[in-house]
Amino acid sequence: MAVIKGSLEQLRNRGLITDWEVPYESILTRIPAAIFFMTAARQEDLSLIWEELERYVGFSYRPNTEKNLSALDWRVEFKKPDLA
């Protein structure tokens, strides 16, 4: 998860992301996925952001329409592969 946090921070430093967060981090890390929320600086930047993050296993994203855990625009997940 630290590597993903580093990538998100680099994207923020490059001006592509205005903010990112991992709400309830101690709880969310106990499930088989890492869940982040982020807001892009501009819609046009989304393809660059997804390109950077898709190199990590189990990457997926969707609009954060519920706004239950975060007020940020996008829910980004990295699901661990099934070990069964």
N, C-alpha and C positions, 0 to 999 in steps of 0.2 A: 504494500500500500504506500510505502514511503516513496517509491519510484514514481508512482502515479501522482502523488502530491507534488513531487518535484516537477513533473511535466506540466501540471496545472499552474504551478507558480511561474514556470518559464513562459507559458502562454499569457499569463497576466503581465509579466514583465515586458513582453513583446507588444502589449496593447491589444491582444486579441480577445482576452477575457477581462471583464470589469470586476468580477468577483467569483469566488468559489468557496464551497464549504462542505463539511462532513458533519451534519447534525447528529447528535447522539452517537458519536463515534464508538464509544465502548460497547454499545448495544449492537450497532450495525456490523461490527467486525466479527461478531459471533455467528452470524449467518453465512451461508456459502457464497456471499457476494459482497463486494465493496460498493457502496452507494455514495455518489457525490452529487452535488447540485452546482450549477454554474450559469452565468449569464454572459453571453457574447457581447463584445463591444459593438459589433455591427452584424447584421444578418449575413452580409457578404463574407464574413470571416468564418462562418460555420464550417465550410468545407475544409479549410485549413486546420481548424480545431479537430474535426473528426479524423482527418488524415493523421494527425499527430497521435491521437489516442487509440486508433484502431490497431496499432502495433501491439497492444496489450491483449492478452487472452481474455475471451469472454466479453469483449466490449460491446455495449449497446447503449442507445440513447433514445429519449423520447421527451416531448414537451412535458413540463411539470405542471399539469393542469390542476392537480389536486391542491397543491400549496399547503399540504398538511405538515410536512417536515421542514420545508424551506419555502421562502418567497421567491427564490431565484427561478429563472426561466426554464432550465433544462435539467432533467434527471439523467445522470450518466452512471451506468453500472458495469462492473467487471465481475462476471460470474466465474467461480472456480469450476474447472472441469469435473464431471462426475467421476469419482474415484471407484465406483462399484464395478 
